[in-house]
Amino acid sequence: KENAPYGRKPCCSHRAAYQRPPVPGIFNIENALAAITVALILGFDMEDIKRSIEDFRGIRGRFEFIDEVDGVRVYMDAAHNPESMEKLFEGMEFQGRLIVSLDNPDTLTVRDKERIGRVLAERADTIIVSAKNETTGVTDMEAADEVARGAGEERTIKTESVYDSIRRALEIAEPGDTILHIGPGVVNAYENVRSDIEEALKSMEDCVVVLGGLGNVGSLMARNLRARGHRVVVSDLREDTPLVDVLREEGIHLDLGGHDPEILRRARTVAITPALENNRKILDLIGGLDADVIGVEDVLNMCPVDKPVVGVTGTNGKTTTTGMLKSIMRVAGMRVPEHHLNIQGNTELVPALQARLPGDVAVVEIGTFGRRGEIRSSAMLSGVSVGVITNISRDHLSAGRRFSDYIECKGEMVEVAEDLVLNADDPIVASLADGLPRERVVFYGIQSSESGGVVPEGRECPKCGKPLRYTRRTMGHLGDYQCICGYLRPQPDVMAIEASPGGFKLVIGQEMREVRLATPGIFNVYNALAAAATAWTMGLEIDDIVRGLESFKGVLGRFQELSQSPRIILDYAHNPAGVRAVMQELRGKGRLIVVNTVASESGIDGDREIAAILKDADAVIPASYAARRASDILGERAVHIESSRMRAGGGTLGASREQVAEAVRKALELAGPDDTVLIIGEGGYRYAEESIR
């Protein structure tokens, strides 16, 4: 207009590209347009107007912009009842997820909290509600429960304070997400609420970066630090592993495919895994950082064990016994931490770190390479209070090691654990109780069984060295034994009667219950007894024990049935005792074809012993070079593949992916619909399923 105030005409030619303003919402776009129009009328420069609009952080308590952390914008608003919340969300769109933090909706009056939950559920991806009434200062978790009922428990997180809510929101948020805090506290306790939000934001500025955090030890270091309230970033050259979902779910941020210099610069602490402690590139990377550098020993000291810990050791059965015991504990309502690692046999630092994860009780598997002091050290680091020894055989002996040293190594558990659970049917394991107070020891064993076709294994008396005489054998060297020197099997405290591959009658004291196993086998009866005896030692009821055993569905790679026609069984058995136990359970009307991927820890002697056990099979396909080398004793039963002529998988892996694939193809060519294909060894455990698919 010609008579525009202050001598300036509004002009339609002004153009400016506006970035996303800190204060979002359709209503705020309208507010911004009104302010821009007035500013133009008043004669302000367009660039100054643009800068001011983009810097505007909002009116106190009215979708007020607080800050941005790692690409996540944080706001607060005074909406505190269903009507004001519905009004707040009108016309509002968000690029990423919306995470709403809500302080207790009650003030001095009570509000309809379920309705508030329903309103928020229509717009928010996640609702985090704190129990603290910011007006009265009273913590009322029931109020948070009511909101959760309205919003849905699956999308609601409950905390005790606004500080905790914002921390939790920042942990689960990703770049592009929005965090909005609302509630009556923004009106009635503005300074307190804002201070809580700012403190939570400040706490997230510093972080602990775990270099190599996708590895076995690194992931457990990261999870323990996170559980103690630290903001944790895992930085790893790898771009993906199955652990990614576990880490994200626990609120751990990920820097994958490299090491972001900006993340390292902001780190308060850098944790280095043992595998990287002497890595020159890593040392150069962190050399100029203003951050504390810690290792796994520091993490162990920062995260003390705060719960009962069961340590399971032995030659065979550790993994299944551990799984069964965890199942019992969970049925009884206890939280049991998992390491979520795809490993067989937990040695060195894994059990110690697993024992420190949050939970009510920890159950850890403690393996050994037969080195003196190894189990003692691992059990002590893990804080083991109850020790379980399943069985002891020569099978894990590497060349040049004495069986007596191996027994001594396994027996180190006796020196650490306060209470012991021992297999009465194993003469060597039972002898470890000699000289101990009887109240420290619980024995378990099979009192009567229906098992047949036992492949016997001799054993010398642990007292005088003469051969033991068995009146009954259940499996290998396990059974009812005695010696002319007077040494004999102790009476079990926890026993199985009428044991068969599919189940048994469990007897504890004066109580008896029927147990049906979803994972068949006499070896699994022993594993179930070990778990039951341990649970009983820890005070659990027999009915919970039975429910836990019957709900256990097995461990991957442990007598795992992959197909029914032909029947394909995958088992990790990689030593003579393990192979002997599996062969004892295989009964069928068709032929038995075995794919042997094993490379025995005991060298050629162990490989030959396994080959001898497999002589009852109709056909044996040596997949590994080690198995092929020992197959001459099989005669015409041996069916060779071309790739097994070459050495492949290192250590106990035995066979490579290519060798396993060729052996499985050959087995399926030979097998009819009624036949059974048994795949044994670590190589088979790793690669057979993909070959069958």
Secondary structure as UniProt FT lines:
FT   TURN            2..3
FT   HELIX           5..7
FT   TURN            12..13
FT   HELIX           26..41
FT   TURN            42..43
FT   HELIX           46..55
FT   TURN            60..61
FT   STRAND          64..69
FT   TURN            70..71
FT   STRAND          72..77
FT   HELIX           82..89
FT   TURN            90..91
FT   STRAND          98..102
FT   HELIX           113..123
FT   STRAND          126..130
FT   TURN            134..136
FT   HELIX           141..151
FT   HELIX           153..155
FT   STRAND          156..159
FT   HELIX           162..172
FT   TURN            175..176
FT   STRAND          178..182
FT   HELIX           185..188
FT   HELIX           190..203
FT   TURN            204..205
FT   STRAND          207..211
FT   TURN            212..214
FT   HELIX           216..227
FT   TURN            228..229
FT   STRAND          232..236
FT   HELIX           243..249
FT   TURN            250..251
FT   STRAND          253..256
FT   HELIX           261..266
FT   STRAND          267..272
FT   HELIX           274..276
FT   TURN            277..278
FT   HELIX           280..286
FT   TURN            287..288
FT   STRAND          292..294
FT   HELIX           296..302
FT   STRAND          309..313
FT   HELIX           318..331
FT   TURN            332..333
FT   TURN            348..349
FT   HELIX           350..354
FT   TURN            355..356
FT   STRAND          362..365
FT   TURN            372..373
FT   HELIX           374..382
FT   STRAND          386..389
FT   HELIX           394..396
FT   TURN            399..400
FT   HELIX           403..410
FT   HELIX           412..416
FT   STRAND          419..423
FT   TURN            424..425
FT   HELIX           427..431
FT   TURN            432..435
FT   HELIX           438..440
FT   STRAND          441..446
FT   TURN            462..464
FT   STRAND          469..476
FT   STRAND          478..482
FT   TURN            484..485
FT   STRAND          494..500
FT   TURN            501..502
FT   STRAND          503..508
FT   TURN            509..510
FT   STRAND          511..516
FT   HELIX           522..537
FT   TURN            538..539
FT   HELIX           542..551
FT   TURN            556..557
FT   STRAND          560..564
FT   TURN            565..566
FT   STRAND          567..571
FT   HELIX           576..585
FT   STRAND          592..596
FT   TURN            601..603
FT   HELIX           604..613
FT   HELIX           614..616
FT   STRAND          619..622
FT   HELIX           625..629
FT   HELIX           631..637
FT   HELIX           642..645
FT   HELIX           651..653
FT   HELIX           657..670
FT   TURN            673..674
FT   STRAND          676..680
FT   HELIX           682..692
//
